[in-house]
Amino acid sequence: MLDHEADNHTAPSGSSTTQSGSASLEISNALARLHKQFVGRGPTNARTTIDGELVVCLLEGGYTVAEQTLTDNDKGDLVAASRLGLQDAMRQAMIAAVEQSLGRRVHSFMSANDLERNLQVEVFVLATPAATDGSMAHD
């Protein structure tokens, strides 16, 4: 798993430069840029893990002052609903970024937020290369 500053476009020292590591870094940077573009503020850290058909990107920080104010005043439900709406609006752009980075089709996309811990997660399930009928194949 890579851990880096979202705006850092080079691999951190000691990190893997394997194809998977490069793809993880590329996806982390792309999703961080999309969050900044759509939300107005990007995460402070982004980490992506790729394991078979599963791609998980954990984004830390990035909530706006307005969102933090609402959360601090028991209006976290509004922030959560707004974030889910924004993540849905970003859906196609995030899927395209993952597909471009990996050269594989995304079968499913899910998103979640943890307001208390200032975390967001973007989860992608890749289509298996052997799946030709649209169903998920199991190894």
C-alpha positions as a Markdown table, in Angstrom:
| # | Residue | x | y | z |
|---|---|---|---|---|
| 1 | Met | 0.0 | 0.0 | 0.0 |
| 2 | Leu | 1.4 | 3.4 | -0.9 |
| 3 | Asp | 1.1 | 6.4 | 1.4 |
| 4 | His | 1.8 | 9.8 | 0.0 |
| 5 | Glu | 0.7 | 13.4 | -0.1 |
| 6 | Ala | -2.1 | 13.7 | -2.7 |
| 7 | Asp | -0.4 | 16.6 | -4.5 |
| 8 | Asn | 3.0 | 14.8 | -4.6 |
| 9 | His | 3.3 | 13.4 | -8.1 |
| 10 | Thr | 6.4 | 11.4 | -7.5 |
| 11 | Ala | 6.7 | 8.1 | -5.5 |
| 12 | Pro | 7.9 | 8.6 | -1.9 |
| 13 | Ser | 11.3 | 7.4 | -1.0 |
| 14 | Gly | 11.4 | 3.7 | -0.4 |
| 15 | Ser | 8.2 | 3.0 | -2.2 |
| 16 | Ser | 7.7 | 0.3 | -4.8 |
| 17 | Thr | 8.3 | 1.3 | -8.4 |
| 18 | Thr | 6.6 | -1.9 | -9.7 |
| 19 | Gln | 3.8 | -1.6 | -12.2 |
| 20 | Ser | 1.2 | -2.1 | -9.5 |
| 21 | Gly | 2.9 | 0.5 | -7.3 |
| 22 | Ser | 3.0 | 3.0 | -10.2 |
| 23 | Ala | -0.7 | 2.3 | -10.9 |
| 24 | Ser | -1.5 | 2.8 | -7.3 |
| 25 | Leu | 0.3 | 6.1 | -7.2 |
| 26 | Glu | -1.3 | 7.2 | -10.5 |
| 27 | Ile | -4.8 | 6.3 | -9.2 |
| 28 | Ser | -4.2 | 8.1 | -5.8 |
| 29 | Asn | -3.1 | 11.2 | -7.6 |
| 30 | Ala | -5.9 | 11.1 | -10.1 |
| 31 | Leu | -8.6 | 10.7 | -7.5 |
| 32 | Ala | -7.1 | 13.4 | -5.3 |
| 33 | Arg | -7.1 | 15.8 | -8.3 |
| 34 | Leu | -10.7 | 15.0 | -9.1 |
| 35 | His | -11.8 | 15.6 | -5.4 |
| 36 | Lys | -10.0 | 19.0 | -5.6 |
| 37 | Gln | -11.6 | 19.8 | -8.9 |
| 38 | Phe | -15.2 | 18.8 | -7.9 |
| 39 | Val | -15.1 | 19.7 | -4.2 |
| 40 | Gly | -12.8 | 22.7 | -4.2 |
| 41 | Arg | -10.4 | 21.1 | -1.7 |
| 42 | Gly | -8.4 | 17.9 | -2.1 |
| 43 | Pro | -7.4 | 15.3 | 0.5 |
| 44 | Thr | -4.2 | 15.7 | 2.4 |
| 45 | Asn | -3.3 | 12.1 | 1.9 |
| 46 | Ala | -4.4 | 9.4 | -0.6 |
| 47 | Arg | -3.5 | 5.7 | -0.5 |
| 48 | Thr | -4.5 | 3.1 | -3.1 |
| 49 | Thr | -4.4 | -0.6 | -2.7 |
| 50 | Ile | -4.8 | -3.0 | -5.7 |
| 51 | Asp | -5.5 | -6.6 | -5.0 |
| 52 | Gly | -6.7 | -8.7 | -7.9 |
| 53 | Glu | -10.1 | -7.2 | -9.0 |
| 54 | Leu | -10.3 | -4.9 | -6.0 |
| 55 | Val | -9.0 | -1.3 | -6.0 |
| 56 | Val | -9.5 | 0.7 | -2.8 |
| 57 | Cys | -8.5 | 4.4 | -2.5 |
| 58 | Leu | -8.5 | 5.9 | 1.0 |
| 59 | Leu | -8.6 | 9.7 | 1.1 |
| 60 | Glu | -7.7 | 11.5 | 4.3 |
| 61 | Gly | -8.7 | 15.1 | 5.0 |
| 62 | Gly | -10.2 | 17.3 | 2.4 |
| 63 | Tyr | -13.4 | 18.4 | 4.1 |
| 64 | Thr | -14.1 | 22.1 | 3.6 |
| 65 | Val | -14.4 | 24.6 | 6.5 |
| 66 | Ala | -18.1 | 24.8 | 5.8 |
| 67 | Glu | -18.5 | 21.0 | 6.0 |
| 68 | Gln | -16.5 | 20.9 | 9.2 |
| 69 | Thr | -18.7 | 23.7 | 10.7 |
| 70 | Leu | -21.8 | 21.7 | 9.8 |
| 71 | Thr | -20.4 | 18.5 | 11.3 |
| 72 | Asp | -19.4 | 20.4 | 14.5 |
| 73 | Asn | -23.0 | 21.7 | 14.8 |
| 74 | Asp | -24.7 | 18.3 | 14.5 |
| 75 | Lys | -25.5 | 18.7 | 10.8 |
| 76 | Gly | -23.2 | 15.8 | 9.7 |
| 77 | Asp | -26.2 | 14.3 | 7.9 |
| 78 | Leu | -26.2 | 17.2 | 5.5 |
| 79 | Val | -22.5 | 16.8 | 4.9 |
| 80 | Ala | -22.8 | 13.1 | 4.3 |
| 81 | Ala | -25.6 | 13.5 | 1.9 |
| 82 | Ser | -23.8 | 16.3 | 0.0 |
| 83 | Arg | -20.6 | 14.2 | -0.2 |
| 84 | Leu | -22.5 | 11.2 | -1.5 |
| 85 | Gly | -24.0 | 13.4 | -4.1 |
| 86 | Leu | -20.6 | 14.8 | -5.1 |
| 87 | Gln | -19.1 | 11.4 | -5.3 |
| 88 | Asp | -22.0 | 10.3 | -7.5 |
| 89 | Ala | -21.3 | 13.3 | -9.7 |
| 90 | Met | -17.6 | 12.3 | -9.9 |
| 91 | Arg | -18.5 | 8.7 | -10.6 |
| 92 | Gln | -17.8 | 8.6 | -14.3 |
| 93 | Ala | -14.5 | 10.6 | -14.0 |
| 94 | Met | -13.2 | 8.4 | -11.2 |
| 95 | Ile | -14.1 | 5.2 | -13.1 |
| 96 | Ala | -12.4 | 6.6 | -16.2 |
| 97 | Ala | -9.2 | 7.4 | -14.2 |
| 98 | Val | -9.0 | 3.8 | -12.8 |
| 99 | Glu | -9.7 | 2.2 | -16.2 |
| 100 | Gln | -7.1 | 4.4 | -17.9 |
| 101 | Ser | -4.5 | 3.7 | -15.2 |
| 102 | Leu | -5.0 | -0.1 | -15.2 |
| 103 | Gly | -6.2 | -0.8 | -18.7 |
| 104 | Arg | -9.2 | -2.7 | -17.3 |
| 105 | Arg | -12.9 | -2.1 | -17.2 |
| 106 | Val | -14.5 | -1.2 | -13.8 |
| 107 | His | -17.4 | -3.6 | -13.0 |
| 108 | Ser | -18.7 | -1.7 | -9.9 |
| 109 | Phe | -18.0 | 1.5 | -8.0 |
| 110 | Met | -18.8 | 2.3 | -4.3 |
| 111 | Ser | -18.1 | 5.3 | -2.1 |
| 112 | Ala | -18.3 | 6.0 | 1.6 |
| 113 | Asn | -17.4 | 8.7 | 4.1 |
| 114 | Asp | -16.4 | 8.8 | 7.8 |
| 115 | Leu | -17.0 | 12.4 | 9.0 |
| 116 | Glu | -15.8 | 11.7 | 12.5 |
| 117 | Arg | -12.3 | 10.6 | 11.3 |
| 118 | Asn | -12.2 | 12.8 | 8.2 |
| 119 | Leu | -11.9 | 9.8 | 5.8 |
| 120 | Gln | -13.4 | 8.9 | 2.5 |
| 121 | Val | -13.0 | 5.7 | 0.5 |
| 122 | Glu | -13.5 | 5.0 | -3.1 |
| 123 | Val | -13.9 | 1.3 | -4.0 |
| 124 | Phe | -13.7 | -0.2 | -7.5 |
| 125 | Val | -14.3 | -3.8 | -8.5 |
| 126 | Leu | -12.7 | -4.6 | -11.8 |
| 127 | Ala | -14.2 | -6.8 | -14.4 |
| 128 | Thr | -12.4 | -10.0 | -14.7 |
| 129 | Pro | -10.6 | -10.3 | -18.1 |
| 130 | Ala | -12.2 | -13.7 | -18.7 |
| 131 | Ala | -15.8 | -12.4 | -18.0 |
| 132 | Thr | -17.5 | -12.1 | -21.4 |
| 133 | Asp | -21.1 | -12.3 | -20.4 |
| 134 | Gly | -21.0 | -9.4 | -17.9 |
| 135 | Ser | -21.0 | -11.6 | -14.8 |
| 136 | Met | -18.2 | -11.7 | -12.3 |
| 137 | Ala | -16.0 | -14.8 | -12.6 |
| 138 | His | -14.5 | -16.3 | -9.5 |
| 139 | Asp | -11.0 | -17.7 | -9.3 |
